């Protein structure tokens, strides 16, 4: 008897926006930004991501957060927290939905550097 093959995970690269359940207890998938370099995306078993949270109307942007939107692949205005990098297994990723715009990539890099104080 032939078994059905598991579908292969979507291919993705650094700065792509993908959908994944970050925690096993998550009811729904979340949009995240891939920050691992392309070599790790291609060959690694786990990748680093920044977690996205829907920005509520009137909510101020917190320090070390970057605002992303539909141009980046998000359904709503979304903030990503640059202070904490999550690690997720690649096989948990279900879809690649967009890519972060160049100007916001630079802002994410600035906020990561500010949060982690790499260049002080």
Protein Blocks (a to p, Z undefined) as FASTA:
>chain_A
ZZddddddddddehiacdddfbfklmbdcddddfbdfklmmmmmbdcddddddddehiac
dehiacddfknopabdcdddfkbccdddfklpmbdcbdcdfklmmmmmmmmmmmnomaZZ
